[in-house]
Amino acid sequence: MIKFAAAAFWLCAVAIGAMAYSFSSNMPGAKAAQPAFFGGLDYERTGVISVPLIDDGRVYGYFLSRLVYTVEPKVSRNLSIPADALLVDAVYSYLYGNPLIDFTKVKKLDLDKLRDGIRDAINKKVGRKLVHDVLVEQIEYLSKQDIRDNAFKRHVGETADPEHGTVITPHEAEGGAG
């Protein structure tokens, strides 16, 4: 009989302790601040954004980027325009609105200024804090010549020999006869 009473007392104590813990952890002031980069925000990834570099009516190359941005899920669901469209518009507006950016020197590009400018442009357009952070996944500049060279290589399926002005097939490049 003593074992039965001790087991009942133990069961009641565990149940009361679990209820007390449950109520105390759900109190509004009891939640600790979540550290950055851990939750509450959705990380959305864009496709490749291609911005042509145009000067005096001529295309000189393309600025390519793939970005990741953080948004609050509740706010992004209520948008009438997809957040991706706003981001692409902000990238174009920022890059064309800052003529001092030298696309040919991607290594010297101020990424913090670029990220902050894109984020601030979107938030200003929406009228509230929609995008919390913009992260760069990929960023490149391709000149017109780079594009032509790559297109030629893909189209012909061959490699050009710039020294002799001849075309070498992949078989010949490996040492085989043409």
Secondary structure, 3 states (H helix, E strand, C coil): CHHHHHHHHHHHHHHHHHHHHHHHHCCHHHCCCCCCCCCCCEEEECCCEEEEEEECCEEEEEEEEEEEEEECHHHHHCCCCCHHHHHHHHHHHHHHHCCCCCCCCHHHCCHHHHHHHHHHHHHHHHCCCCEEEEEEEEEEEEEHHHHHHHHHHHHHCCEEECCCCEEECHHHHCCCCC
